């Protein structure tokens, strides 16, 4: 077991148990199963390597089964959405934001992955694109994974579609100059506005842009999850689930302090 990884404390488990535990009878502890999934997300090991953490008491097939079932039933999204609201309340904010920032990140894939991949011509990356929309605290409200060849506008529209019904107070989505007319029109058709930020032409390197820097920080948080260094999942649905699990582990660390 990785020494840097810490299993769920009692207080952390209480936070997630209220959302996740369906009171079903299981051969194996649901807490142990979630710990194994969080460990895999943190360390980046393969599913078949899980016995190194769990021993023979918890087969990797059991852990993967629950990961997949929660993915198919939308449980990971439900857990993340609930934790995001809890964190906003903890920081004395309204339950939903009035402003979100959107951006994308292209990452390389493992050699055996063939589904939903492509070449990002601008960043010279053959892989997949992660697009997220976060609030001022950097908390994710919508995310999507596509092939890296998919434009920011197309991926952004998918992220916007997944915001419907979730953010009643939303007024503005902040984006960079890569999000153009089709994205803006799509956002406005939902009754929201787009704020395009662009750094001065004379500036060099990274320059924090008004209302957009939180999304860059959120991508930085995910870099501490080794499973997310590259996209190693066969399907984009699994990739999206792993992104959500990464954010879930970050929020659990905050909420259970």
Secondary structure, DSSP 8 states (H G I E B T S, - for coil): --TT-----HHHHHHHHHHH------SS-HHHHHHHHHHHHHH---GGGTHHHHGGGS-HHHHHHHHHHHHHTTHHHHHHHHHHHHHHHHTT--SS-SEEEEEEEEEEB-TT--TT-EEETTTTEEEEEEEEEE-TT--EEEEEEEETTS-HHHHHHHHHHTTTTT-TT--EEEEETTS-HHHHHHHHHTT-EEEEE---TT--S----TTTHHHHHHHHHHTT-GGGSSB--SSHHHHHHHHHHHHHHHHHHHHT-
